[in-house]
Amino acid sequence: MYFTALLARTDHGWEASDTELDDVESLDELAELARAAVADDETVLVCIEQEGAWFGLVRVDGEDDPRVFVSDAARALRSAYGEILLTDELLGRSPTASDALERLVDLDGTEEGPDEQEQLTDEQDDETAGGEAVPHGPVGDAGLLSDLGIDTGTVLTLSPDDALGEIADALGCADVLEAVR
């Protein structure tokens, strides 16, 4: 089970809205969705949480490139929403190795993966087509919230069970996030 929300910093404080990511297929599309949520070039955080397994944050500031943090790349790799965030650039791999994500998620977007005859071993699941391992643990920009008062060390120690709640609390918008939960 997933929870996804947009937190937008406006002149009136933080505003939250839940969002559907079913039609989003790339980080660029996710960034455009975030930009469309605000009138100006304000900061938008896209928050994704999968039931205590992993969480992801995408920060979009105007037309700047999105900044991404994922708490556990290996777990997110097995997720339909995780594949949006785990770009080749974020994982430090060549674009030719991108079909590994497609092997893990059926074409219909479910997470059931291949049937039993085609199932990959855990070791194969965590490798890309090029043989590069996907890290068990955090990847991305853990400092993406530093200027908002949440330092890198705090982001790295957040538990996937309540990371988004703790972030919203630190930003002073826990009430607005809980209202869309």
Backbone torsions as a table, in degrees:
resi	resn	phi	psi	omega
1	MET	NA	137.2	-177.5
2	TYR	-113.7	154.2	167.6
3	PHE	-129.0	128.2	177.5
4	THR	-129.5	140.3	179.2
5	ALA	-151.9	155.4	172.1
6	LEU	-108.7	130.0	172.1
7	LEU	-112.3	117.4	-178.1
8	ALA	-114.2	128.1	177.7
9	ARG	-88.4	118.7	-179.4
10	THR	-119.4	179.6	176.4
11	ASP	-62.7	-21.8	-177.7
12	HIS	-100.2	11.2	-177.9
13	GLY	106.8	-166.2	-178.7
14	TRP	-83.3	138.8	174.3
15	GLU	-122.2	142.8	-179.0
16	ALA	-121.4	147.3	173.1
17	SER	-147.6	144.3	174.9
18	ASP	-81.0	158.4	-176.7
19	THR	-145.5	148.7	175.9
20	GLU	-97.5	132.1	179.7
21	LEU	-110.0	11.0	-176.1
22	ASP	-60.0	-32.8	-178.7
23	ASP	-94.3	-0.3	-179.5
24	VAL	-88.8	126.5	-177.1
25	GLU	-115.9	-8.8	-177.2
26	SER	-148.4	165.4	176.7
27	LEU	-63.5	-36.7	178.3
28	ASP	-62.5	-42.7	177.9
29	GLU	-65.2	-37.7	177.8
30	LEU	-64.8	-41.8	178.1
31	ALA	-63.2	-40.7	178.2
32	GLU	-64.9	-39.5	175.9
33	LEU	-60.0	-42.7	179.2
34	ALA	-65.8	-44.3	179.6
35	ARG	-62.4	-34.7	-179.5
36	ALA	-70.7	-15.5	-177.6
37	ALA	-79.7	-13.0	-178.4
38	VAL	-127.2	153.2	-178.0
39	ALA	-76.7	-40.6	-177.4
40	ASP	-109.7	-163.4	179.5
41	ASP	-87.8	47.5	-178.0
42	GLU	-80.5	163.9	179.3
43	THR	-74.2	133.2	175.4
44	VAL	-128.7	132.7	173.8
45	LEU	-109.5	126.0	172.3
46	VAL	-97.5	123.2	-177.0
47	CYS	-113.5	127.5	178.3
48	ILE	-128.0	132.2	-178.5
49	GLU	-135.8	132.0	173.8
50	GLN	-115.7	107.5	176.6
51	GLU	7.3	69.9	173.6
52	GLY	70.3	2.0	-178.9
53	ALA	-89.9	-45.7	-178.5
54	TRP	-163.2	163.0	171.4
55	PHE	-139.1	155.9	178.5
56	GLY	-135.7	147.6	177.2
57	LEU	-128.4	136.7	173.1
58	VAL	-126.4	124.2	178.8
59	ARG	-107.4	127.6	178.9
60	VAL	-122.1	121.0	176.9
61	ASP	-117.5	98.2	-179.7
62	GLY	58.8	-132.4	-178.0
63	GLU	-91.2	3.5	177.0
64	ASP	-62.9	157.2	175.4
65	ASP	-61.6	142.9	178.0
66	PRO	-65.4	145.2	175.0
67	ARG	-106.3	134.7	-171.1
68	VAL	-126.4	140.9	170.2
69	PHE	-135.2	133.3	176.3
70	VAL	-127.1	129.1	-174.2
71	SER	-70.0	-30.0	-179.7
72	ASP	-150.7	101.5	-175.4
73	ALA	-62.3	-42.1	-177.5
74	ALA	-62.7	-41.3	178.0
75	ARG	-71.5	-40.2	179.2
76	ALA	-65.6	-30.6	179.6
77	LEU	-59.2	-29.1	-179.4
78	ARG	-86.2	9.7	-173.9
79	SER	-116.9	141.2	176.7
80	ALA	-60.7	-40.0	179.3
81	TYR	-76.4	-30.8	179.1
82	GLY	-63.3	-34.4	-179.3
83	GLU	-66.2	-23.1	175.6
84	ILE	-66.6	-41.0	-174.7
85	LEU	-83.3	-31.7	-173.1
86	LEU	-85.5	73.7	179.0
87	THR	-75.0	161.6	176.4
88	ASP	-57.5	-41.7	179.9
89	GLU	-60.4	-44.8	-179.4
90	LEU	-63.0	-38.2	-178.5
91	LEU	-85.9	-5.1	178.2
92	GLY	67.2	39.6	-179.8
93	ARG	-125.9	166.6	-179.3
94	SER	-77.3	148.3	-179.2
95	PRO	-60.1	-21.1	-179.1
96	THR	-69.3	-13.4	-177.9
97	ALA	-94.6	13.4	-171.3
98	SER	-74.5	-12.7	-176.3
99	ASP	-74.5	-6.7	178.3
100	ALA	-63.6	-36.9	178.2
101	LEU	-65.0	-37.7	179.5
102	GLU	-65.7	-31.0	178.6
103	ARG	-67.5	-25.0	-174.7
104	LEU	-90.5	-19.7	-176.7
105	VAL	-124.8	127.3	177.6
106	ASP	-58.7	160.4	-179.8
107	LEU	-62.2	-25.6	179.3
108	ASP	-81.2	1.6	175.4
109	GLY	89.1	1.8	179.0
110	THR	-79.7	163.4	-178.0
111	GLU	-100.1	13.9	-178.0
112	GLU	-71.7	-23.3	175.3
113	GLY	70.6	-164.1	-177.1
114	PRO	-69.6	159.3	178.9
115	ASP	-69.7	175.0	-170.9
116	GLU	-57.0	-35.8	-178.7
117	GLN	-67.7	-25.9	-175.6
118	GLU	-103.9	1.9	-174.3
119	GLN	-60.6	140.9	179.3
120	LEU	-90.4	150.8	174.4
121	THR	-72.3	162.9	178.4
122	ASP	-56.2	-38.3	180.0
123	GLU	-65.7	-40.5	178.8
124	GLN	-69.9	-35.9	178.5
125	ASP	-57.3	-37.0	-174.5
126	ASP	-89.3	8.6	177.7
127	GLU	-115.8	150.8	174.7
128	THR	-86.8	174.2	179.3
129	ALA	-60.7	-27.8	179.4
130	GLY	-82.7	1.5	178.3
131	GLY	85.2	7.9	-179.9
132	GLU	-85.4	132.7	-178.7
133	ALA	-74.9	143.9	173.3
134	VAL	-92.8	130.5	-174.7
135	PRO	-66.3	140.4	169.2
136	HIS	-85.7	104.4	-177.3
137	GLY	134.5	-170.8	-172.2
138	PRO	-72.4	147.3	171.9
139	VAL	-138.1	155.2	175.2
140	GLY	103.7	-160.2	-173.6
141	ASP	-94.3	91.6	-179.6
142	ALA	-70.8	-11.2	178.7
143	GLY	-95.3	12.8	-175.3
144	LEU	-66.6	-13.5	179.3
145	LEU	-112.0	6.2	-175.0
146	SER	-56.3	-44.7	-178.9
147	ASP	-73.2	-7.2	176.9
148	LEU	-100.7	5.6	175.7
149	GLY	97.1	8.1	178.6
150	ILE	-118.6	106.5	-173.6
151	ASP	-75.4	166.8	-177.8
152	THR	-55.9	-45.6	-179.6
153	GLY	-59.2	-39.1	178.8
154	THR	-65.5	-44.9	179.9
155	VAL	-60.4	-41.3	-178.1
156	LEU	-68.8	-22.5	-178.6
157	THR	-101.1	2.0	179.0
158	LEU	-67.2	138.9	177.2
159	SER	-86.3	136.8	177.9
160	PRO	-59.8	-18.1	-179.8
161	ASP	-64.1	-36.7	-177.8
162	ASP	-145.9	29.6	-178.1
163	ALA	-58.9	-46.2	-176.6
164	LEU	-65.7	-36.5	176.2
165	GLY	-64.3	-42.2	179.3
166	GLU	-67.3	-38.8	177.8
167	ILE	-65.0	-47.3	179.6
168	ALA	-61.5	-38.3	177.7
169	ASP	-62.5	-45.4	179.7
170	ALA	-65.3	-31.3	178.6
171	LEU	-82.4	-9.7	-178.9
172	GLY	80.6	25.1	-178.8
173	CYS	-130.9	29.2	-179.6
174	ALA	-59.0	-39.1	-179.4
175	ASP	-62.8	-43.1	-178.0
176	VAL	-71.1	-33.5	175.9
177	LEU	-67.9	-45.4	179.7
178	GLU	-63.0	-28.1	179.7
179	ALA	-66.5	-26.2	179.2
180	VAL	-99.3	-5.7	179.9
181	ARG	-66.3	NA	NA
